[in-house]
């Protein structure tokens, strides 16, 4: 694929992606294999997968997946697709699985994905029962979060998170306790939502409540190979979080970690169509905080709700502008929008590799 917009751009001279990248359904179809199948995707929390048989049903790039702990306590990411006629092995999250039985015709697999039995299999001539097993994806656990990758050509997970543990210092995110999940649907392309997340330039204009907590003059963006960080000191006089800083991590291509004192919020942006996406939020708090700081948690989630609705509103308006024909592309601000440039360079590279 060769096109001018796919060429790498220097930050000081960069333009954003052209509007058709947010409205072209053919391009959206290409992203499934170029971006989502070839990247690490956040799919679960380790607390959902503590014991053998614990499992989470999910989907990545159109592929149904079953994330589970097997009887040897190994974490696995199996295709949730029976090798017979494509039936599901599980249809909901749960615990206590001893084996995987297809809901369509009853073919049964062990927790490693190997076929063990099925009704009347002996009647199938020359059937290789021993060689039949569920495909698996790569799976990694980090800071209590579980990621998978479908394509073996994805960069090593260690490169995705390189340097983050050192920046987190004493924060043990794996010890944080799950409190709530909530999902939102936005009428915009997933990249429009990611672009918006990746810059603080809009804070004073779109998020007045959040802007009062942060120090816009000190707001900074740092870009690494596969992730970026936006950070700001908290305003000690206005912050109900206490002293400290806000850390907003973006992990290519669609995962966000919003870290404030005592709180982790994870976001995963899932495309639902060229002009529609879902944003899955999960809230985790430091041990004991949920019991002792209920007012702070209420304030935290109220602020997040306000901020999210503000983000959805502006992203949907921008999506409408992209579709209007009035707008093509604009310049990237070199000191306020480095995160957008970083993301879009990765996106250009991914699409160029097709």
Secondary structure, 3 states (H helix, E strand, C coil): CCCHHHCCCCHHHCECCCHHHHCCHHHHHHHHHHHHCCCCEEEEEHHHCCCCCCEEEEEECCEEEEEEECCCCCEEEEECCCCCCCCCCCCCCECCCCCEECCCCCCEECCCCEEEECCCHHHCCCCCCCCCECCEEEEEEECCEEEEECCCCCCCHHHHCCCHHHHHCCCCHHHCEEEEEEEEEECCCHHHHHHHHCCCCCHHHHCHHHHHHECHHHCEEEECCCEEEEEEEECCCCCCCCCCEEEEEEECCCEEEEEECCEEEEEEEEEEECCEEEEEEEEEECCCHHHHCHHHHHHHHHHHHHHHHHHHHHHHHHHHHHHHCCCCCCECCCCCCHHHHHHHHHHHHHHHCC
